[in-house]
Amino acid sequence: MNYASLPQTAAQLALPAWRSRLLFVLLLLAMLGLFARAVYLQGIHNDFLQQKGDARYARVIEVPAHRGMITDRNGEPLAISTPVESVWASPADVELSMRQLINLAGILGMTPEVLKAKLDPRREFVYLKRQLPPDQARRVAALGIPGISLQREYRRYYPAGEVTSHLLGFTDVDDNGREGIELALQDRLGGKPGSQRVIKDRRGHIVEDVASLRAPKEGGDVALSIDSKLQFIAFREIKQAVIDHKAKSGSVVVLDAKSGEVLALANWPAFNPNNRGGASLAAMRNRAVTDLFEPGSTMKAFAAAAALEAGKFRPETRIDTGDGKLTINGRTIHDTHPDGVMTVAQVIQKSSNVGAAKMALSLPPQVFWGHLRNTGFGTPTGSGFPGEAAGRLRDFKTWRPIEQATMSYGNGISVNLLQMARAYTVFANDGELRPVSLLRQDTQSAGETVYSARTARAVRDMLEMVVQPGGTAPLAQIRGYRVAGKTGTAHKLQNGRYVDEYVASFVGMAPASDPRLIVAVMVDEPGGTQYYGGLVAAPVFNNVMSTSLRALDVPYDAPLNNVLQAAPLVEEET
């Protein structure tokens, strides 16, 4: 190697001075450009970068409002909201293995194929499962899958289950009322959810609360008029009656006779609001409020009241029912058991269709119609329950004599059971019709006077005779209490014709000396040969009323040996 030549080679490789200066200037300009870009992005155009960052990691989440609690009149919880978790995903951020996919699908109760379809990366947000129990939610969280998150929500729980199902109704997956009281009082119970902006990491976990955009407004609590003890009694008895008589359905209503508050309202069949899977629409219907039926002979008390109020009759006035037949314009009204001449009181006691028809026909149509209308027939009760039926009472201008006559014993008029129970408050309160309420009333609302006190008391005395031997409802007698009430047995109307299917009913009050409770019972299509109101509905009344009176510690108004051996009850049929 010729080392003598190395200095020359190095000299040849040295850059000219102008080229060095040019390189320095270029490097300086590049650094200045980068600095300017940084200043632009971090200072001038920072909002754009923040927006892009937020779009990926910032979220506005809903803060659920706690739904108000529903209690009975004594503060016992009937509907409460419990915290649950819902699983949601941001599909673009989800990273999971096939094993994780299978495990997650198993926890959520779906196939891996369905879960994979839900995690379509074109979606920005998707719920995978709503309202998971805490143990399932913990299992999901334990998987630690990026992009899968939990959200706190509330689920409605009904401690009494099917016992209060028709009254309370239920909420949907978003905790909004869909039926019953939950729907009627949605604005009061529901509250309003809030919102909050948060920062989440790539696994979907909240790492920073940025701001509270809107605070949630919690729902208010509601105290119903219902007494839980009486509600359970009513439900138990109507369920057993429907089963025993192989009936289609049944309903019972218990009213505070003085205030008009609904202390119990139950139907069978029923459903479990905590698990509605498989429940039929028929089972979910609150028949006591939404279903109409012809009341049959329970209407005779109002025909007698109207006739007494008009001064046409007195309790001791005698009515000739002849051979138990009355023909009007080619149509014949029948009594099941003809009794010839009877007093007005006996007409009610023995449930004579002919006697009731003659009392109704003694009045101008508009007078009879006016009394029925003023008693609440053909109009809603004002309970506020969603879907309440108003009933049917045709205008008197369209009546024919035969229609006026049959209306006196409950044909050609339709009611719901709550409506019928309310109507009987006129006899419990000396002629005053009480408003009904499903909410606890701290002060008693004023009623409307329909009949004089004299008329109301006279009818109440007649109704006491109904439950005595010789009447249609001796099975309604209660040891230690005087009872007043009326049976009803009505053919059902189908396709414009009356058929051999029946509605058995009973409406009564106790203690009759100063009524505290009104109980109305309706059993639809009882099977077999026992379909009379006195055989089917009266025993339900007895069980509900007697147990309720003792539960409320209502004083006796009769000797403890007041239940008389009943002769065979007087059968009735309309």
Order of alpha helices (4+ residues) and beta strands (2+ residues): alpha-alpha-alpha-beta-beta-beta-alpha-alpha-beta-alpha-beta-alpha-beta-beta-alpha-alpha-beta-beta-beta-alpha-beta-beta-alpha-alpha-alpha-beta-beta-beta-beta-alpha-alpha-alpha-alpha-alpha-alpha-beta-beta-alpha-beta-beta-beta-alpha
